[in-house]
Every structure is written in structure tokens, then in C-alpha cells.
């Protein structure tokens, strides 16, 4: 067996630069020791000794981690480098940058929504308190009447997506919560940048409100299977209508087989 060592060594055999390898090694070290946001990392001298790297490499590794939002430097008394938690907004913004040039379609987005949101609805049935249900009902109340023009339609689209984002926020599954909120944000971006809110679509407004009202009733009564079925139908209906809206706006024809 190789002799024991107290030093943490970067993983080798990678095409990453040495500072990138050291940054990964520091992340591993933080996880192994269970450090939490706000905990201080060892001093620069201690990191040099622990990872057996030059000062410049350690400093560049810390800059990489700070750019990723995983550590934060503070100067002055009590300063140093501290473990930092990436906010959901920043994580979503970084991931959104990845998809910036991907040209996501309505089909792409609704494939994800249809897979995740019915299960979210089923998991929340009977678990929401009156305050949480009232907050959801308050969002739906913002689009009590059909839009009178394109700008009002845009605002109603955004409010309807906030309903789904708020529903996701009530989940205790952090991954499910993030993915659904992120997908809602992506749909919001696509809707605005491609102006899919024009012309106003009364059918989209009416069916959306109807499904959401039925969903709220199922959530309140604790009917998990019913909530799942309502959300699945809601996703199919919204997908069909938004796909038609996308086709109309971009002057493309729907495939001959259409939506099922």
C-alpha cells in the first residue's frame, strides 16, 4: 500500500490546467470535511502546503472558485476566503447562458414540463396550507379577464408562468424545484423574445385558468392522482396552443400529424 499522506493532491490524467485541477481538489476537500457556507478556508500558506502547489497556482484556483460563486473573498480584519453558496438566481442565469444559442423550441421546453410538473402537482396534493393556496389563487386572480391587447397578453403569460414557478417553490425537492422554475423562466424568455404573446389568444387564457382552478381544488382536497392528471392535461393543452402560436408568429406550418 502507498504511504499515508496528509496532503490533498489534485486528480491527474485530466486535460484541465493545473489551477483548474487544484480548484476541483479544493472543492473535494471542502465536501469531505463538510464545510458549510460561511466557513473559512485555510490560509494561502496552508493551501500551498496542503496541495503542494505554488502560490500563483493556488491564487488562480481560488479565482476560478470565486468566479464559479463557490467561494468569496473578504479583506480587512476577519477577512479571508470563505465557502459561499451559489444562489438559485445565479445558477439559473449561468445555465441560461448555456442555452442562449441553443434555439430551444416550444417542443423542447414542454417535453421537460410534461415530464416534471404532473409529478410536482401530485407530490403537493394535500400538503399545502391555506396561506400557500391563497398565494397561488392570488396569482391566478391577476388574469381574471382575457387580455385586451398584446401588452396585457404578455403580462398575463408572465403571471401564468409565475403560478408554476410558485408551485415549484413549495416543493421540498430542491432539484425538482430548480428544474421547474428554470424551465418556466426559459419559456418566459422564449415567449418574450419571440413575441409569442401576440396576437392575444383567448383559448390559451381560458383553458389555462380552467386547468389551474381545477388543479387548486385537487391540491386543496389532497387528490394526488387527480392533480397529476389535471396538470398533465394542462401541459398537453398549453403545448398545443403555444406550438400553434409559435407557428403563427414565425409563419411556419405545423407538421401534418399535428399534436395528439
C-alpha positions, 0 to 999 in steps of 0.5 A: 500500500502507498504511504499515508499522506496528509496532503490533498493532491489534485486528480491527474490524467485530466486535460484541465490546467493545473489551477483548474485541477487544484480548484476541483481538489479544493472543492473535494476537500471542502465536501469531505470535511463538510464545510458549510457556507460561511466557513473559512478556508485555510490560509494561502500558506496552508493551501500551498502546503496542503496541495503542494502547489505554488502560490500563483497556482493556488491564487488562480484556483481560488479565482476560478472558485470565486468566479464559479460563486463557490467561494468569496473573498473578504479583506480587512480584519476577519477577512479571508476566503470563505465557502459561499453558496451559489444562489438559485438566481445565479445558477439559473442565469449561468445555465441560461447562458448555456442555452442562449444559442441553443434555439430551444423550441416550444417542443423542447421546453414542454417535453421537460414540463410534461415530464416534471410538473404532473409529478410536482402537482401530485407530490403537493396534493394535500400538503399545502396550507391555506396561506400557500393556496391563497398565494397561488389563487392570488396569482391566478386572480391577476388574469381574471379577464382575457387580455385586451391587447398584446401588452396585457397578453404578455403580462398575463403569460408572465403571471401564468408562468409565475403560478408554476414557478410558485408551485415549484417553490413549495416543493421540498425537492430542491432539484425538482424545484430548480428544474421547474422554475428554470424551465418556466423562466426559459419559456418566459424568455422564449415567449418574450423574445419571440413575441409569442404573446401576440396576437392575444389568444383567448383559448390559451387564457381560458383553458389555462385558468380552467386547468389551474382552478381545477388543479387548486381544488385537487391540491386543496382536497389532497387528490394526488392522482387527480392533480397529476392528471389535471396538470398533465392535461394542462401541459398537453393543452398549453403545448398545443396552443403555444406550438400553434402560436409559435407557428403563427408568429414565425409563419411556419406550418405545423407538421401534418400529424399535428399534436395528439 
